[in-house]
Amino acid sequence: GYGGKTTAFVLGNISAWLAVDQPDVMLLMIGINDIGQGSSGEPTGTEQNLSNIVATVVSQSPNTRLIVAQITPYATYSYSITRYNNYIANTLVPYFAGLGKYVTTVNQYTNMCFPGTTNINSALFVNGLNHPNNATYALMAQTWFNGIKALSLPATPQRTTANPNLVI
């Protein structure tokens, strides 16, 4: 992870990272810093950057299973975050999944809400603004884990004969 970075930063580096890391599974939660740094309520630039990030992943690393998170809220309601999350869940992920790409989503927003609602629970923020407390990080980890468990992954890694300790 890269704290405090924006979608533009990730977009500018994703190709190089993919070339080096060659991930099987990628967890992507990005956008809150863009929205916090001056979005006017219409996070279209953030949406476009995210779309370009996902397009880069699916074209450069087509077997990577990409889970895009609907991002956590601020301690007070933000229309920009709601709009961005709706874009992820209702436009971005269905578009790429419809092309047969390995792109899914998880909802990290509701981990910061009162149970069974979308009403933000400000007591779950350790800094009173945007960072979850430890208990909420545990909920977020469980959400990621559930997203990973739901993926269609190859059953058994294959081994090469050149280096029997190398799993590919």
C-alpha positions in Angstrom: 0.0 0.0 0.0 0.9 3.6 -0.5 -0.6 5.9 2.1 -1.7 9.3 0.9 -1.4 8.6 -2.8 -4.0 9.2 -5.5 -5.3 7.3 -8.4 -3.0 9.3 -10.7 0.0 8.0 -8.7 -1.2 4.4 -9.0 -2.0 4.9 -12.7 1.5 6.2 -13.3 3.1 3.2 -11.7 0.8 0.2 -12.3 2.5 -1.0 -15.4 5.9 -1.2 -13.8 4.5 -2.8 -10.7 2.7 -5.5 -12.7 5.8 -6.3 -14.7 7.8 -6.9 -11.5 5.2 -8.5 -9.2 3.0 -10.5 -11.6 0.2 -10.9 -9.0 -2.3 -13.8 -8.9 -4.7 -11.7 -6.8 -4.8 -7.9 -6.5 -6.7 -6.0 -3.9 -7.4 -2.4 -4.9 -8.9 0.3 -2.7 -8.1 3.7 -4.1 -9.8 7.0 -4.6 -10.5 8.5 -1.1 -7.4 10.7 -1.3 -8.5 12.0 -4.7 -11.9 12.9 -3.3 -10.3 14.4 -0.2 -8.0 16.6 -2.3 -10.6 18.8 -4.0 -13.3 16.8 -5.7 -16.3 19.0 -6.4 -18.8 16.2 -5.8 -18.4 14.8 -9.3 -15.4 12.5 -9.1 -15.2 11.8 -12.8 -11.4 12.3 -12.9 -11.0 9.7 -10.2 -13.4 7.4 -12.0 -11.5 7.7 -15.2 -8.2 7.0 -13.5 -9.6 4.0 -11.8 -11.0 2.7 -15.1 -7.6 3.1 -16.7 -5.9 1.3 -13.8 -8.3 -1.6 -14.2 -7.8 -1.6 -18.0 -4.1 -1.7 -17.5 -4.3 -4.7 -15.1 -6.6 -6.7 -17.3 -4.6 -6.1 -20.4 -1.1 -6.5 -18.9 -1.9 -9.3 -16.4 -5.1 -11.0 -17.8 -5.0 -13.9 -15.3 -4.8 -11.6 -12.2 -7.9 -11.7 -10.1 -8.6 -8.1 -9.3 -10.9 -7.1 -6.4 -11.8 -3.4 -6.5 -13.2 -2.1 -3.2 -16.0 0.3 -2.8 -14.1 2.7 -0.5 -14.6 3.6 3.1 -16.5 6.8 4.0 -15.3 9.8 5.8 -16.7 10.2 9.3 -19.4 12.5 7.8 -21.4 11.8 4.7 -19.8 12.6 1.3 -21.8 12.6 -1.9 -18.6 12.1 -3.9 -17.8 8.9 -2.1 -21.3 7.5 -2.6 -21.2 8.4 -6.3 -17.7 6.9 -6.7 -18.8 3.6 -5.0 -21.9 3.4 -7.1 -19.7 3.8 -10.2 -17.5 0.9 -9.0 -20.4 -1.4 -8.2 -22.8 -0.6 -11.0 -20.6 0.5 -13.9 -16.9 -0.3 -13.7 -17.0 -3.9 -12.4 -20.0 -5.0 -14.5 -18.3 -3.6 -17.6 -15.0 -5.5 -17.1 -16.7 -8.6 -15.8 -19.0 -8.5 -18.9 -15.9 -8.6 -21.1 -14.9 -11.8 -19.3 -12.2 -10.2 -17.2 -11.4 -11.3 -13.7 -12.7 -8.2 -11.9 -15.0 -8.2 -8.8 -15.8 -5.9 -6.0 -16.2 -5.8 -2.2 -18.0 -3.2 -0.2 -15.7 -1.7 2.4 -18.0 1.3 3.0 -20.5 -0.6 5.1 -17.8 -1.7 7.5 -17.8 1.9 8.8 -21.6 2.0 9.2 -24.1 1.0 11.9 -24.9 -2.7 11.3 -27.5 -3.2 8.5 -27.5 0.4 7.4 -25.5 2.9 5.4 -25.5 5.4 8.3 -21.8 6.2 9.1 -20.7 5.4 12.6 -18.2 8.1 13.4 -17.1 6.2 16.5 -15.3 3.7 14.2 -12.7 6.3 13.1 -9.5 6.4 15.1 -8.8 10.0 14.0 -12.3 11.2 13.8 -12.0 11.8 10.0 -11.1 8.9 7.7 -8.9 6.2 9.4 -10.7 3.1 10.8 -10.0 1.9 14.3 -8.4 -1.6 14.9 -11.8 -3.4 15.2 -12.9 -1.9 11.9 -9.7 -3.0 10.2 -10.5 -6.5 11.3 -13.9 -6.2 9.6 -12.2 -4.9 6.5 -9.8 -7.8 6.5 -12.7 -10.2 6.7 -14.4 -8.4 3.8 -11.2 -8.8 1.7 -10.9 -12.5 2.8 -14.5 -13.2 1.8 -13.9 -11.5 -1.6 -10.8 -13.7 -2.1 -12.7 -16.9 -1.1 -15.3 -16.1 -3.7 -12.8 -16.0 -6.6 -12.3 -18.7 -9.2 -8.7 -19.6 -8.6 -6.7 -22.4 -10.2 -7.0 -25.5 -8.0 -3.3 -26.5 -7.7 -0.2 -24.6 -8.5 2.1 -26.3 -11.1 5.7 -27.0 -10.5 8.5 -26.7 -13.1 11.2 -29.4 -13.5 13.9 -26.8 -13.7 13.5 -25.6 -10.1 11.3 -27.9 -8.0 11.0 -25.3 -5.3 9.6 -22.6 -7.6 5.8 -22.5 -7.7 4.2 -20.8 -10.8 
